[in-house]
Amino acid sequence: MITLTVKITLYAPQCHSLKEKRMILQRIISRVKNKFNVSIAEVALQDVHQTVVLGIAVVSSSHTHAQNVLDEVLRFIENNTDADVTNVEFE
């Protein structure tokens, strides 16, 4: 069993309140959960208006498959949100 994780930091300059951040966050989380079979949650900086830190985990029988899924999730987030990806940390 292989477990891979990625931590993605996003910058959303259009968010001026936690309510606006939560709307963007919920949209990203629901879309990723519906499209991919991964676990996803906000893992840090919950009180910062313009920064979103997402943790994503995938379990697979093959390292290659798990890495491919995380790469697809990253591309999906980059292409389907107004926020800019500022940092990506694979584990």
Backbone torsions as a table, in degrees:
resi	resn	phi	psi	omega
1	MET	NA	130.6	-179.5
2	ILE	-114.9	131.8	175.4
3	THR	-122.1	123.0	176.3
4	LEU	-120.4	147.0	177.7
5	THR	-131.6	157.1	174.2
6	VAL	-140.9	141.0	174.5
7	LYS	-113.8	121.0	-176.9
8	ILE	-114.0	127.3	176.1
9	THR	-105.3	127.9	179.8
10	LEU	-117.5	145.4	174.8
11	TYR	-114.6	122.5	-178.5
12	ALA	-120.3	89.6	-175.9
13	PRO	-65.7	-18.5	-178.6
14	GLN	-78.7	-8.7	-178.8
15	CYS	-86.9	121.0	178.7
16	HIS	-116.7	3.8	176.8
17	SER	-151.2	162.7	177.6
18	LEU	-66.4	-28.1	177.9
19	LYS	-64.7	-44.3	177.6
20	GLU	-64.6	-40.8	177.9
21	LYS	-61.9	-44.6	-179.4
22	ARG	-61.1	-37.4	178.4
23	MET	-62.8	-46.0	178.5
24	ILE	-64.6	-44.3	-178.5
25	LEU	-61.5	-46.8	-179.3
26	GLN	-64.4	-36.5	177.7
27	ARG	-63.7	-45.5	179.5
28	ILE	-63.8	-48.7	-176.6
29	ILE	-61.9	-45.2	-178.3
30	SER	-66.6	-39.6	179.3
31	ARG	-66.0	-42.9	-179.8
32	VAL	-66.5	-43.3	178.8
33	LYS	-62.3	-39.0	-179.3
34	ASN	-71.2	-33.9	-175.1
35	LYS	-88.9	-34.3	-175.6
36	PHE	-123.8	154.9	178.8
37	ASN	-95.4	71.7	-177.3
38	VAL	-132.0	163.8	171.6
39	SER	-97.8	136.0	-177.2
40	ILE	-144.9	138.7	178.6
41	ALA	-159.0	158.5	171.9
42	GLU	-77.5	127.8	-171.1
43	VAL	-116.4	-8.7	-178.7
44	ALA	-160.7	164.2	175.2
45	LEU	53.4	43.5	-178.7
46	GLN	-64.7	-25.1	-177.3
47	ASP	-94.5	2.1	179.8
48	VAL	-95.0	123.0	-172.4
49	HIS	-61.5	-41.7	-169.3
50	GLN	-105.5	5.2	-179.7
51	THR	-121.3	130.9	177.7
52	VAL	-120.7	127.4	176.4
53	VAL	-117.7	114.4	-178.6
54	LEU	-106.6	137.9	171.6
55	GLY	-108.7	131.4	-178.3
56	ILE	-129.5	133.4	179.9
57	ALA	-129.5	145.4	176.9
58	VAL	-136.9	141.2	176.9
59	VAL	-116.2	133.1	-177.7
60	SER	-150.5	168.1	176.1
61	SER	-87.1	-10.7	-177.8
62	SER	-133.2	137.0	178.9
63	HIS	-62.4	-41.3	-179.2
64	THR	-61.5	-45.4	179.9
65	HIS	-63.5	-44.0	179.4
66	ALA	-62.0	-43.1	178.9
67	GLN	-64.3	-41.2	178.6
68	ASN	-62.5	-40.6	178.8
69	VAL	-62.9	-46.4	179.6
70	LEU	-64.3	-37.1	176.3
71	ASP	-63.1	-41.5	178.0
72	GLU	-64.8	-41.3	178.4
73	VAL	-62.1	-43.8	178.9
74	LEU	-61.3	-46.3	177.4
75	ARG	-61.5	-41.5	179.6
76	PHE	-60.9	-45.3	179.4
77	ILE	-64.9	-43.0	179.4
78	GLU	-60.6	-38.2	-175.1
79	ASN	-87.4	-14.2	-172.4
80	ASN	-121.9	23.4	176.4
81	THR	-142.4	155.4	177.7
82	ASP	-82.9	-12.8	-179.7
83	ALA	-77.8	151.8	179.4
84	ASP	-95.9	133.7	175.9
85	VAL	-76.8	119.6	-177.9
86	THR	-105.8	-22.2	-179.4
87	ASN	-156.1	142.4	177.1
88	VAL	-135.2	125.9	179.5
89	GLU	-125.5	111.0	176.2
90	PHE	-88.9	145.5	174.9
91	GLU	-130.4	NA	NA
